[in-house]
Amino acid sequence: MEAISAGVLAMRAYIEKTRSLARNAVMGALEVDVVWAEWLADSPDGEGIVEWSRLREHYDYQVRDVAALLSVDKADEKDLFRDISMRAERESMPVLVRMRELVSNATS
């Protein structure tokens, strides 16, 4: 539910061009990581320990990308958006693979 909410907020921020929606989308994406970290802690292998390193790593990715977006020149926008899109896809692949495993385990 958090992932869908963050995605909807990001699309609305893009369409409506509002900073508050963009901020809420970023916060929603971080909330997805919090829920994920807490779920892993509650899993049988988690031993109740919440691992925050992935959350911090994702936050650092967002700070990096927001800083790049703030400093971009109008002429370089397309290249920056392409680079951020490619980075986001590459950086999210390990998480997506794990999510697929969890979904397939839950439905089998």
Buried (B, 14 or more C-beta within 10 A) or exposed (E): EBBEBBBBBBEBBEEEEEEEBBEBBBEBBBBBBBEBBBEBBEEEEBEEEEEEEBBEEBBEBBEEBBEBEEEBEEEEEEEBEEEBEEBEEEEEEEBEEEEEEEEEEEEE
